[in-house]
Amino acid sequence: MTMTRIKEEIKALVDQLSDDVLQELKPLLERLSEWEATFEILQDPDMMEQLRQSEEDWRRGQVVSWRDVRRDV
């Protein structure tokens, strides 16, 4: 099944829901959207390497204070 067809079916289902149900589902859909962004990051090898490096920098104490960052801007 194509993504276009899946989206059409989901939209048809959403159109059948009452306003009250849609209001209750909205936070769930927002959360799913956040998870999608997280999944995209997890699939990006360069981004994951940058995250690993930043965690290592943090453990080693190689950080810059927010005051120093603000001063440079």
mmCIF file of the N, C-alpha and C atoms, coordinates in Angstrom:
data_MODEL
# 
_entry.id   MODEL 
# 
loop_
_atom_site.group_PDB 
_atom_site.id 
_atom_site.type_symbol 
_atom_site.label_atom_id 
_atom_site.label_alt_id 
_atom_site.label_comp_id 
_atom_site.label_asym_id 
_atom_site.label_entity_id 
_atom_site.label_seq_id 
_atom_site.pdbx_PDB_ins_code 
_atom_site.Cartn_x 
_atom_site.Cartn_y 
_atom_site.Cartn_z 
_atom_site.occupancy 
_atom_site.B_iso_or_equiv 
_atom_site.pdbx_formal_charge 
_atom_site.auth_seq_id 
_atom_site.auth_comp_id 
_atom_site.auth_asym_id 
_atom_site.auth_atom_id 
_atom_site.pdbx_PDB_model_num 
ATOM 1   N N  . MET A 1 1  ? 0.851   -1.184 0.000  1.00 0.00 ? 1  MET A N  1 
ATOM 2   C CA . MET A 1 1  ? 0.000   0.000  0.000  1.00 0.00 ? 1  MET A CA 1 
ATOM 3   C C  . MET A 1 1  ? 0.892   1.241  0.000  1.00 0.00 ? 1  MET A C  1 
ATOM 4   N N  . THR A 1 2  ? 0.570   2.191  -0.838 1.00 0.00 ? 2  THR A N  1 
ATOM 5   C CA . THR A 1 2  ? 1.377   3.404  -0.943 1.00 0.00 ? 2  THR A CA 1 
ATOM 6   C C  . THR A 1 2  ? 1.092   4.346  0.228  1.00 0.00 ? 2  THR A C  1 
ATOM 7   N N  . MET A 1 3  ? 2.036   5.208  0.496  1.00 0.00 ? 3  MET A N  1 
ATOM 8   C CA . MET A 1 3  ? 1.850   6.182  1.569  1.00 0.00 ? 3  MET A CA 1 
ATOM 9   C C  . MET A 1 3  ? 0.689   7.125  1.252  1.00 0.00 ? 3  MET A C  1 
ATOM 10  N N  . THR A 1 4  ? 0.519   7.443  0.000  1.00 0.00 ? 4  THR A N  1 
ATOM 11  C CA . THR A 1 4  ? -0.600  8.305  -0.387 1.00 0.00 ? 4  THR A CA 1 
ATOM 12  C C  . THR A 1 4  ? -1.925  7.656  0.001  1.00 0.00 ? 4  THR A C  1 
ATOM 13  N N  . ARG A 1 5  ? -2.045  6.367  -0.275 1.00 0.00 ? 5  ARG A N  1 
ATOM 14  C CA . ARG A 1 5  ? -3.277  5.637  0.051  1.00 0.00 ? 5  ARG A CA 1 
ATOM 15  C C  . ARG A 1 5  ? -3.474  5.557  1.558  1.00 0.00 ? 5  ARG A C  1 
ATOM 16  N N  . ILE A 1 6  ? -2.407  5.309  2.286  1.00 0.00 ? 6  ILE A N  1 
ATOM 17  C CA . ILE A 1 6  ? -2.494  5.242  3.748  1.00 0.00 ? 6  ILE A CA 1 
ATOM 18  C C  . ILE A 1 6  ? -2.959  6.580  4.308  1.00 0.00 ? 6  ILE A C  1 
ATOM 19  N N  . LYS A 1 7  ? -2.386  7.666  3.815  1.00 0.00 ? 7  LYS A N  1 
ATOM 20  C CA . LYS A 1 7  ? -2.783  8.998  4.289  1.00 0.00 ? 7  LYS A CA 1 
ATOM 21  C C  . LYS A 1 7  ? -4.250  9.281  3.972  1.00 0.00 ? 7  LYS A C  1 
ATOM 22  N N  . GLU A 1 8  ? -4.683  8.871  2.802  1.00 0.00 ? 8  GLU A N  1 
ATOM 23  C CA . GLU A 1 8  ? -6.090  9.068  2.430  1.00 0.00 ? 8  GLU A CA 1 
ATOM 24  C C  . GLU A 1 8  ? -7.008  8.311  3.387  1.00 0.00 ? 8  GLU A C  1 
ATOM 25  N N  . GLU A 1 9  ? -6.639  7.082  3.715  1.00 0.00 ? 9  GLU A N  1 
ATOM 26  C CA . GLU A 1 9  ? -7.460  6.280  4.631  1.00 0.00 ? 9  GLU A CA 1 
ATOM 27  C C  . GLU A 1 9  ? -7.483  6.886  6.032  1.00 0.00 ? 9  GLU A C  1 
ATOM 28  N N  . ILE A 1 10 ? -6.353  7.368  6.475  1.00 0.00 ? 10 ILE A N  1 
ATOM 29  C CA . ILE A 1 10 ? -6.295  7.993  7.802  1.00 0.00 ? 10 ILE A CA 1 
ATOM 30  C C  . ILE A 1 10 ? -7.135  9.259  7.828  1.00 0.00 ? 10 ILE A C  1 
ATOM 31  N N  . LYS A 1 11 ? -7.022  10.077 6.784  1.00 0.00 ? 11 LYS A N  1 
ATOM 32  C CA . LYS A 1 11 ? -7.828  11.301 6.721  1.00 0.00 ? 11 LYS A CA 1 
ATOM 33  C C  . LYS A 1 11 ? -9.321  10.976 6.723  1.00 0.00 ? 11 LYS A C  1 
ATOM 34  N N  . ALA A 1 12 ? -9.702  9.927  6.030  1.00 0.00 ? 12 ALA A N  1 
ATOM 35  C CA . ALA A 1 12 ? -11.112 9.531  6.008  1.00 0.00 ? 12 ALA A CA 1 
ATOM 36  C C  . ALA A 1 12 ? -11.568 9.109  7.401  1.00 0.00 ? 12 ALA A C  1 
ATOM 37  N N  . LEU A 1 13 ? -10.726 8.396  8.111  1.00 0.00 ? 13 LEU A N  1 
ATOM 38  C CA . LEU A 1 13 ? -11.065 7.994  9.478  1.00 0.00 ? 13 LEU A CA 1 
ATOM 39  C C  . LEU A 1 13 ? -11.182 9.200  10.395 1.00 0.00 ? 13 LEU A C  1 
ATOM 40  N N  . VAL A 1 14 ? -10.266 10.138 10.269 1.00 0.00 ? 14 VAL A N  1 
ATOM 41  C CA . VAL A 1 14 ? -10.290 11.346 11.090 1.00 0.00 ? 14 VAL A CA 1 
ATOM 42  C C  . VAL A 1 14 ? -11.564 12.142 10.820 1.00 0.00 ? 14 VAL A C  1 
ATOM 43  N N  . ASP A 1 15 ? -11.959 12.210 9.572  1.00 0.00 ? 15 ASP A N  1 
ATOM 44  C CA . ASP A 1 15 ? -13.171 12.958 9.225  1.00 0.00 ? 15 ASP A CA 1 
ATOM 45  C C  . ASP A 1 15 ? -14.425 12.365 9.873  1.00 0.00 ? 15 ASP A C  1 
ATOM 46  N N  . GLN A 1 16 ? -14.380 11.103 10.233 1.00 0.00 ? 16 GLN A N  1 
ATOM 47  C CA . GLN A 1 16 ? -15.537 10.450 10.851 1.00 0.00 ? 16 GLN A CA 1 
ATOM 48  C C  . GLN A 1 16 ? -15.615 10.688 12.361 1.00 0.00 ? 16 GLN A C  1 
ATOM 49  N N  . LEU A 1 17 ? -14.539 11.188 12.946 1.00 0.00 ? 17 LEU A N  1 
ATOM 50  C CA . LEU A 1 17 ? -14.497 11.368 14.400 1.00 0.00 ? 17 LEU A CA 1 
ATOM 51  C C  . LEU A 1 17 ? -15.203 12.653 14.821 1.00 0.00 ? 17 LEU A C  1 
ATOM 52  N N  . SER A 1 18 ? -15.760 12.617 16.006 1.00 0.00 ? 18 SER A N  1 
ATOM 53  C CA . SER A 1 18 ? -16.418 13.813 16.540 1.00 0.00 ? 18 SER A CA 1 
ATOM 54  C C  . SER A 1 18 ? -15.365 14.841 16.960 1.00 0.00 ? 18 SER A C  1 
ATOM 55  N N  . ASP A 1 19 ? -15.812 16.068 17.114 1.00 0.00 ? 19 ASP A N  1 
ATOM 56  C CA . ASP A 1 19 ? -14.898 17.138 17.541 1.00 0.00 ? 19 ASP A CA 1 
ATOM 57  C C  . ASP A 1 19 ? -14.301 16.837 18.909 1.00 0.00 ? 19 ASP A C  1 
ATOM 58  N N  . ASP A 1 20 ? -15.103 16.270 19.807 1.00 0.00 ? 20 ASP A N  1 
ATOM 59  C CA . ASP A 1 20 ? -14.613 15.945 21.154 1.00 0.00 ? 20 ASP A CA 1 
ATOM 60  C C  . ASP A 1 20 ? -13.492 14.908 21.105 1.00 0.00 ? 20 ASP A C  1 
ATOM 61  N N  . VAL A 1 21 ? -13.681 13.892 20.275 1.00 0.00 ? 21 VAL A N  1 
ATOM 62  C CA . VAL A 1 21 ? -12.654 12.851 20.144 1.00 0.00 ? 21 VAL A CA 1 
ATOM 63  C C  . VAL A 1 21 ? -11.392 13.438 19.519 1.00 0.00 ? 21 VAL A C  1 
ATOM 64  N N  . LEU A 1 22 ? -11.568 14.272 18.499 1.00 0.00 ? 22 LEU A N  1 
ATOM 65  C CA . LEU A 1 22 ? -10.409 14.905 17.869 1.00 0.00 ? 22 LEU A CA 1 
ATOM 66  C C  . LEU A 1 22 ? -9.625  15.762 18.855 1.00 0.00 ? 22 LEU A C  1 
ATOM 67  N N  . GLN A 1 23 ? -10.344 16.469 19.709 1.00 0.00 ? 23 GLN A N  1 
ATOM 68  C CA . GLN A 1 23 ? -9.686  17.300 20.709 1.00 0.00 ? 23 GLN A CA 1 
ATOM 69  C C  . GLN A 1 23 ? -8.862  16.432 21.664 1.00 0.00 ? 23 GLN A C  1 
ATOM 70  N N  . GLU A 1 24 ? -9.378  15.269 22.014 1.00 0.00 ? 24 GLU A N  1 
ATOM 71  C CA . GLU A 1 24 ? -8.657  14.351 22.899 1.00 0.00 ? 24 GLU A CA 1 
ATOM 72  C C  . GLU A 1 24 ? -7.457  13.719 22.202 1.00 0.00 ? 24 GLU A C  1 
ATOM 73  N N  . LEU A 1 25 ? -7.561  13.506 20.899 1.00 0.00 ? 25 LEU A N  1 
ATOM 74  C CA . LEU A 1 25 ? -6.483  12.863 20.148 1.00 0.00 ? 25 LEU A CA 1 
ATOM 75  C C  . LEU A 1 25 ? -5.352  13.817 19.762 1.00 0.00 ? 25 LEU A C  1 
ATOM 76  N N  . LYS A 1 26 ? -5.632  15.098 19.766 1.00 0.00 ? 26 LYS A N  1 
ATOM 77  C CA . LYS A 1 26 ? -4.639  16.071 19.314 1.00 0.00 ? 26 LYS A CA 1 
ATOM 78  C C  . LYS A 1 26 ? -3.306  15.945 20.060 1.00 0.00 ? 26 LYS A C  1 
ATOM 79  N N  . PRO A 1 27 ? -3.273  15.847 21.380 1.00 0.00 ? 27 PRO A N  1 
ATOM 80  C CA . PRO A 1 27 ? -1.979  15.688 22.059 1.00 0.00 ? 27 PRO A CA 1 
ATOM 81  C C  . PRO A 1 27 ? -1.223  14.428 21.625 1.00 0.00 ? 27 PRO A C  1 
ATOM 82  N N  . LEU A 1 28 ? -1.947  13.357 21.365 1.00 0.00 ? 28 LEU A N  1 
ATOM 83  C CA . LEU A 1 28 ? -1.307  12.131 20.903 1.00 0.00 ? 28 LEU A CA 1 
ATOM 84  C C  . LEU A 1 28 ? -0.650  12.346 19.538 1.00 0.00 ? 28 LEU A C  1 
ATOM 85  N N  . LEU A 1 29 ? -1.357  12.996 18.641 1.00 0.00 ? 29 LEU A N  1 
ATOM 86  C CA . LEU A 1 29 ? -0.802  13.267 17.319 1.00 0.00 ? 29 LEU A CA 1 
ATOM 87  C C  . LEU A 1 29 ? 0.413   14.192 17.400 1.00 0.00 ? 29 LEU A C  1 
ATOM 88  N N  . GLU A 1 30 ? 0.354   15.157 18.306 1.00 0.00 ? 30 GLU A N  1 
ATOM 89  C CA . GLU A 1 30 ? 1.513   16.030 18.498 1.00 0.00 ? 30 GLU A CA 1 
ATOM 90  C C  . GLU A 1 30 ? 2.705   15.231 19.008 1.00 0.00 ? 30 GLU A C  1 
ATOM 91  N N  . ARG A 1 31 ? 2.449   14.305 19.936 1.00 0.00 ? 31 ARG A N  1 
ATOM 92  C CA . ARG A 1 31 ? 3.514   13.460 20.474 1.00 0.00 ? 31 ARG A CA 1 
ATOM 93  C C  . ARG A 1 31 ? 4.106   12.571 19.381 1.00 0.00 ? 31 ARG A C  1 
ATOM 94  N N  . LEU A 1 32 ? 3.257   12.034 18.525 1.00 0.00 ? 32 LEU A N  1 
ATOM 95  C CA . LEU A 1 32 ? 3.744   11.206 17.416 1.00 0.00 ? 32 LEU A CA 1 
ATOM 96  C C  . LEU A 1 32 ? 4.638   12.021 16.481 1.00 0.00 ? 32 LEU A C  1 
ATOM 97  N N  . SER A 1 33 ? 4.281   13.264 16.274 1.00 0.00 ? 33 SER A N  1 
ATOM 98  C CA . SER A 1 33 ? 5.088   14.137 15.436 1.00 0.00 ? 33 SER A CA 1 
ATOM 99  C C  . SER A 1 33 ? 6.468   14.347 16.056 1.00 0.00 ? 33 SER A C  1 
ATOM 100 N N  . GLU A 1 34 ? 6.516   14.513 17.380 1.00 0.00 ? 34 GLU A N  1 
ATOM 101 C CA . GLU A 1 34 ? 7.795   14.657 18.076 1.00 0.00 ? 34 GLU A CA 1 
ATOM 102 C C  . GLU A 1 34 ? 8.629   13.390 17.931 1.00 0.00 ? 34 GLU A C  1 
ATOM 103 N N  . TRP A 1 35 ? 7.998   12.239 18.046 1.00 0.00 ? 35 TRP A N  1 
ATOM 104 C CA . TRP A 1 35 ? 8.709   10.974 17.902 1.00 0.00 ? 35 TRP A CA 1 
ATOM 105 C C  . TRP A 1 35 ? 9.270   10.824 16.494 1.00 0.00 ? 35 TRP A C  1 
ATOM 106 N N  . GLU A 1 36 ? 8.553   11.309 15.502 1.00 0.00 ? 36 GLU A N  1 
ATOM 107 C CA . GLU A 1 36 ? 9.040   11.232 14.126 1.00 0.00 ? 36 GLU A CA 1 
ATOM 108 C C  . GLU A 1 36 ? 10.344  12.009 13.991 1.00 0.00 ? 36 GLU A C  1 
ATOM 109 N N  . ALA A 1 37 ? 10.393  13.201 14.585 1.00 0.00 ? 37 ALA A N  1 
ATOM 110 C CA . ALA A 1 37 ? 11.618  13.995 14.537 1.00 0.00 ? 37 ALA A CA 1 
ATOM 111 C C  . ALA A 1 37 ? 12.758  13.272 15.254 1.00 0.00 ? 37 ALA A C  1 
ATOM 112 N N  . THR A 1 38 ? 12.458  12.654 16.382 1.00 0.00 ? 38 THR A N  1 
ATOM 113 C CA . THR A 1 38 ? 13.471  11.888 17.114 1.00 0.00 ? 38 THR A CA 1 
ATOM 114 C C  . THR A 1 38 ? 13.973  10.730 16.269 1.00 0.00 ? 38 THR A C  1 
ATOM 115 N N  . PHE A 1 39 ? 13.075  10.035 15.611 1.00 0.00 ? 39 PHE A N  1 
ATOM 116 C CA . PHE A 1 39 ? 13.450  8.910  14.767 1.00 0.00 ? 39 PHE A CA 1 
ATOM 117 C C  . PHE A 1 39 ? 14.374  9.364  13.642 1.00 0.00 ? 39 PHE A C  1 
ATOM 118 N N  . GLU A 1 40 ? 14.079  10.519 13.054 1.00 0.00 ? 40 GLU A N  1 
ATOM 119 C CA . GLU A 1 40 ? 14.926  11.043 11.986 1.00 0.00 ? 40 GLU A CA 1 
ATOM 120 C C  . GLU A 1 40 ? 16.339  11.313 12.483 1.00 0.00 ? 40 GLU A C  1 
ATOM 121 N N  . ILE A 1 41 ? 16.453  11.858 13.682 1.00 0.00 ? 41 ILE A N  1 
ATOM 122 C CA . ILE A 1 41 ? 17.775  12.105 14.270 1.00 0.00 ? 41 ILE A CA 1 
ATOM 123 C C  . ILE A 1 41 ? 18.504  10.795 14.499 1.00 0.00 ? 41 ILE A C  1 
ATOM 124 N N  . LEU A 1 42 ? 17.807  9.808  15.034 1.00 0.00 ? 42 LEU A N  1 
ATOM 125 C CA . LEU A 1 42 ? 18.428  8.515  15.311 1.00 0.00 ? 42 LEU A CA 1 
ATOM 126 C C  . LEU A 1 42 ? 18.911  7.828  14.042 1.00 0.00 ? 42 LEU A C  1 
ATOM 127 N N  . GLN A 1 43 ? 18.310  8.125  12.912 1.00 0.00 ? 43 GLN A N  1 
ATOM 128 C CA . GLN A 1 43 ? 18.694  7.517  11.640 1.00 0.00 ? 43 GLN A CA 1 
ATOM 129 C C  . GLN A 1 43 ? 19.838  8.256  10.947 1.00 0.00 ? 43 GLN A C  1 
ATOM 130 N N  . ASP A 1 44 ? 20.228  9.405  11.477 1.00 0.00 ? 44 ASP A N  1 
ATOM 131 C CA . ASP A 1 44 ? 21.280  10.223 10.862 1.00 0.00 ? 44 ASP A CA 1 
ATOM 132 C C  . ASP A 1 44 ? 22.614  9.934  11.544 1.00 0.00 ? 44 ASP A C  1 
ATOM 133 N N  . PRO A 1 45 ? 23.516  9.187  10.879 1.00 0.00 ? 45 PRO A N  1 
ATOM 134 C CA . PRO A 1 45 ? 24.784  8.813  11.514 1.00 0.00 ? 45 PRO A CA 1 
ATOM 135 C C  . PRO A 1 45 ? 25.632  10.022 11.931 1.00 0.00 ? 45 PRO A C  1 
ATOM 136 N N  . ASP A 1 46 ? 25.634  11.081 11.125 1.00 0.00 ? 46 ASP A N  1 
ATOM 137 C CA . ASP A 1 46 ? 26.418  12.267 11.474 1.00 0.00 ? 46 ASP A CA 1 
ATOM 138 C C  . ASP A 1 46 ? 25.874  12.945 12.725 1.00 0.00 ? 46 ASP A C  1 
ATOM 139 N N  . MET A 1 47 ? 24.570  13.062 12.807 1.00 0.00 ? 47 MET A N  1 
ATOM 140 C CA . MET A 1 47 ? 23.955  13.676 13.980 1.00 0.00 ? 47 MET A CA 1 
ATOM 141 C C  . MET A 1 47 ? 24.225  12.840 15.230 1.00 0.00 ? 47 MET A C  1 
ATOM 142 N N  . MET A 1 48 ? 24.132  11.527 15.099 1.00 0.00 ? 48 MET A N  1 
ATOM 143 C CA . MET A 1 48 ? 24.390  10.654 16.247 1.00 0.00 ? 48 MET A CA 1 
ATOM 144 C C  . MET A 1 48 ? 25.842  10.767 16.702 1.00 0.00 ? 48 MET A C  1 
ATOM 145 N N  . GLU A 1 49 ? 26.755  10.894 15.774 1.00 0.00 ? 49 GLU A N  1 
ATOM 146 C CA . GLU A 1 49 ? 28.170  11.071 16.140 1.00 0.00 ? 49 GLU A CA 1 
ATOM 147 C C  . GLU A 1 49 ? 28.368  12.397 16.866 1.00 0.00 ? 49 GLU A C  1 
ATOM 148 N N  . GLN A 1 50 ? 27.713  13.444 16.405 1.00 0.00 ? 50 GLN A N  1 
ATOM 149 C CA . GLN A 1 50 ? 27.804  14.737 17.074 1.00 0.00 ? 50 GLN A CA 1 
ATOM 150 C C  . GLN A 1 50 ? 27.248  14.655 18.494 1.00 0.00 ? 50 GLN A C  1 
ATOM 151 N N  . LEU A 1 51 ? 26.147  13.925 18.670 1.00 0.00 ? 51 LEU A N  1 
ATOM 152 C CA . LEU A 1 51 ? 25.590  13.758 20.015 1.00 0.00 ? 51 LEU A CA 1 
ATOM 153 C C  . LEU A 1 51 ? 26.542  12.986 20.911 1.00 0.00 ? 51 LEU A C  1 
ATOM 154 N N  . ARG A 1 52 ? 27.144  11.908 20.393 1.00 0.00 ? 52 ARG A N  1 
ATOM 155 C CA . ARG A 1 52 ? 28.113  11.140 21.177 1.00 0.00 ? 52 ARG A CA 1 
ATOM 156 C C  . ARG A 1 52 ? 29.310  12.006 21.569 1.00 0.00 ? 52 ARG A C  1 
ATOM 157 N N  . GLN A 1 53 ? 29.776  12.798 20.625 1.00 0.00 ? 53 GLN A N  1 
ATOM 158 C CA . GLN A 1 53 ? 30.918  13.668 20.908 1.00 0.00 ? 53 GLN A CA 1 
ATOM 159 C C  . GLN A 1 53 ? 30.566  14.712 21.965 1.00 0.00 ? 53 GLN A C  1 
ATOM 160 N N  . SER A 1 54 ? 29.376  15.280 21.873 1.00 0.00 ? 54 SER A N  1 
ATOM 161 C CA . SER A 1 54 ? 28.985  16.288 22.862 1.00 0.00 ? 54 SER A CA 1 
ATOM 162 C C  . SER A 1 54 ? 28.846  15.666 24.252 1.00 0.00 ? 54 SER A C  1 
ATOM 163 N N  . GLU A 1 55 ? 28.356  14.435 24.337 1.00 0.00 ? 55 GLU A N  1 
ATOM 164 C CA . GLU A 1 55 ? 28.281  13.753 25.634 1.00 0.00 ? 55 GLU A CA 1 
ATOM 165 C C  . GLU A 1 55 ? 29.679  13.507 26.203 1.00 0.00 ? 55 GLU A C  1 
ATOM 166 N N  . GLU A 1 56 ? 30.603  13.127 25.329 1.00 0.00 ? 56 GLU A N  1 
ATOM 167 C CA . GLU A 1 56 ? 31.984  12.912 25.769 1.00 0.00 ? 56 GLU A CA 1 
ATOM 168 C C  . GLU A 1 56 ? 32.609  14.223 26.237 1.00 0.00 ? 56 GLU A C  1 
ATOM 169 N N  . ASP A 1 57 ? 32.376  15.294 25.499 1.00 0.00 ? 57 ASP A N  1 
ATOM 170 C CA . ASP A 1 57 ? 32.878  16.616 25.908 1.00 0.00 ? 57 ASP A CA 1 
ATOM 171 C C  . ASP A 1 57 ? 32.324  16.985 27.274 1.00 0.00 ? 57 ASP A C  1 
ATOM 172 N N  . TRP A 1 58 ? 31.050  16.731 27.494 1.00 0.00 ? 58 TRP A N  1 
ATOM 173 C CA . TRP A 1 58 ? 30.401  17.048 28.767 1.00 0.00 ? 58 TRP A CA 1 
ATOM 174 C C  . TRP A 1 58 ? 31.056  16.263 29.907 1.00 0.00 ? 58 TRP A C  1 
ATOM 175 N N  . ARG A 1 59 ? 31.279  14.964 29.678 1.00 0.00 ? 59 ARG A N  1 
ATOM 176 C CA . ARG A 1 59 ? 31.929  14.130 30.713 1.00 0.00 ? 59 ARG A CA 1 
ATOM 177 C C  . ARG A 1 59 ? 33.332  14.626 31.050 1.00 0.00 ? 59 ARG A C  1 
ATOM 178 N N  . ARG A 1 60 ? 34.040  15.102 30.056 1.00 0.00 ? 60 ARG A N  1 
ATOM 179 C CA . ARG A 1 60 ? 35.405  15.592 30.264 1.00 0.00 ? 60 ARG A CA 1 
ATOM 180 C C  . ARG A 1 60 ? 35.437  17.016 30.816 1.00 0.00 ? 60 ARG A C  1 
ATOM 181 N N  . GLY A 1 61 ? 34.292  17.631 30.910 1.00 0.00 ? 61 GLY A N  1 
ATOM 182 C CA . GLY A 1 61 ? 34.234  19.001 31.405 1.00 0.00 ? 61 GLY A CA 1 
ATOM 183 C C  . GLY A 1 61 ? 34.601  20.029 30.356 1.00 0.00 ? 61 GLY A C  1 
ATOM 184 N N  . GLN A 1 62 ? 34.608  19.631 29.119 1.00 0.00 ? 62 GLN A N  1 
ATOM 185 C CA . GLN A 1 62 ? 34.933  20.548 28.029 1.00 0.00 ? 62 GLN A CA 1 
ATOM 186 C C  . GLN A 1 62 ? 33.660  21.259 27.587 1.00 0.00 ? 62 GLN A C  1 
ATOM 187 N N  . VAL A 1 63 ? 33.251  22.210 28.405 1.00 0.00 ? 63 VAL A N  1 
ATOM 188 C CA . VAL A 1 63 ? 32.007  22.937 28.161 1.00 0.00 ? 63 VAL A CA 1 
ATOM 189 C C  . VAL A 1 63 ? 32.274  24.428 28.251 1.00 0.00 ? 63 VAL A C  1 
ATOM 190 N N  . VAL A 1 64 ? 31.346  25.196 27.749 1.00 0.00 ? 64 VAL A N  1 
ATOM 191 C CA . VAL A 1 64 ? 31.418  26.657 27.815 1.00 0.00 ? 64 VAL A CA 1 
ATOM 192 C C  . VAL A 1 64 ? 30.187  27.124 28.567 1.00 0.00 ? 64 VAL A C  1 
ATOM 193 N N  . SER A 1 65 ? 30.361  28.010 29.505 1.00 0.00 ? 65 SER A N  1 
ATOM 194 C CA . SER A 1 65 ? 29.216  28.503 30.274 1.00 0.00 ? 65 SER A CA 1 
ATOM 195 C C  . SER A 1 65 ? 28.317  29.356 29.396 1.00 0.00 ? 65 SER A C  1 
ATOM 196 N N  . TRP A 1 66 ? 27.053  29.384 29.748 1.00 0.00 ? 66 TRP A N  1 
ATOM 197 C CA . TRP A 1 66 ? 26.079  30.180 28.994 1.00 0.00 ? 66 TRP A CA 1 
ATOM 198 C C  . TRP A 1 66 ? 26.459  31.662 29.040 1.00 0.00 ? 66 TRP A C  1 
ATOM 199 N N  . ARG A 1 67 ? 26.976  32.129 30.170 1.00 0.00 ? 67 ARG A N  1 
ATOM 200 C CA . ARG A 1 67 ? 27.382  33.544 30.269 1.00 0.00 ? 67 ARG A CA 1 
ATOM 201 C C  . ARG A 1 67 ? 28.468  33.868 29.245 1.00 0.00 ? 67 ARG A C  1 
ATOM 202 N N  . ASP A 1 68 ? 29.422  32.949 29.077 1.00 0.00 ? 68 ASP A N  1 
ATOM 203 C CA . ASP A 1 68 ? 30.475  33.183 28.084 1.00 0.00 ? 68 ASP A CA 1 
ATOM 204 C C  . ASP A 1 68 ? 29.914  33.186 26.668 1.00 0.00 ? 68 ASP A C  1 
ATOM 205 N N  . VAL A 1 69 ? 28.975  32.317 26.402 1.00 0.00 ? 69 VAL A N  1 
ATOM 206 C CA . VAL A 1 69 ? 28.360  32.280 25.074 1.00 0.00 ? 69 VAL A CA 1 
ATOM 207 C C  . VAL A 1 69 ? 27.622  33.582 24.815 1.00 0.00 ? 69 VAL A C  1 
ATOM 208 N N  . ARG A 1 70 ? 26.840  34.018 25.785 1.00 0.00 ? 70 ARG A N  1 
ATOM 209 C CA . ARG A 1 70 ? 26.068  35.262 25.618 1.00 0.00 ? 70 ARG A CA 1 
ATOM 210 C C  . ARG A 1 70 ? 26.972  36.460 25.417 1.00 0.00 ? 70 ARG A C  1 
ATOM 211 N N  . ARG A 1 71 ? 28.102  36.462 26.099 1.00 0.00 ? 71 ARG A N  1 
ATOM 212 C CA . ARG A 1 71 ? 29.036  37.581 25.990 1.00 0.00 ? 71 ARG A CA 1 
ATOM 213 C C  . ARG A 1 71 ? 29.599  37.687 24.571 1.00 0.00 ? 71 ARG A C  1 
ATOM 214 N N  . ASP A 1 72 ? 29.777  36.541 23.917 1.00 0.00 ? 72 ASP A N  1 
ATOM 215 C CA . ASP A 1 72 ? 30.357  36.532 22.573 1.00 0.00 ? 72 ASP A CA 1 
ATOM 216 C C  . ASP A 1 72 ? 29.379  36.904 21.480 1.00 0.00 ? 72 ASP A C  1 
ATOM 217 N N  . VAL A 1 73 ? 28.103  36.951 21.795 1.00 0.00 ? 73 VAL A N  1 
ATOM 218 C CA . VAL A 1 73 ? 27.091  37.209 20.769 1.00 0.00 ? 73 VAL A CA 1 
ATOM 219 C C  . VAL A 1 73 ? 26.847  38.690 20.619 1.00 0.00 ? 73 VAL A C  1 
# 
